[in-house]
């Protein structure tokens, strides 16, 4: 069973391969079994981020300024 850490690793690899968030959302995250809903625009440390709700009360965060994913 894939875990949230595996999800982050895969998303960050896709970023490294040149994909942007919309491409990753449509091709990988949108139908993923850990994802509960669509991305929500928010702020973290005064920087815009996209938050994707996950199972187990976790949130996948995409920080555009750093071009990386993380879990909260």
DASULJO-V345391 format. One record per run of one state. SS is the DSSP state (H for helix, E for strand, - for the rest). FROM is the first residue (numbers start at 0). TO is the last residue. Records with the same first field share a line. If there is no record, write none. Layout:
SS = FROM-TO, FROM-TO
This chain:
- = 0-2, 16-19, 29-33, 35-38, 44-45, 54-56, 63-66, 71-71
H = 3-15, 20-28
E = 34-34, 39-43, 46-53, 57-62, 67-70
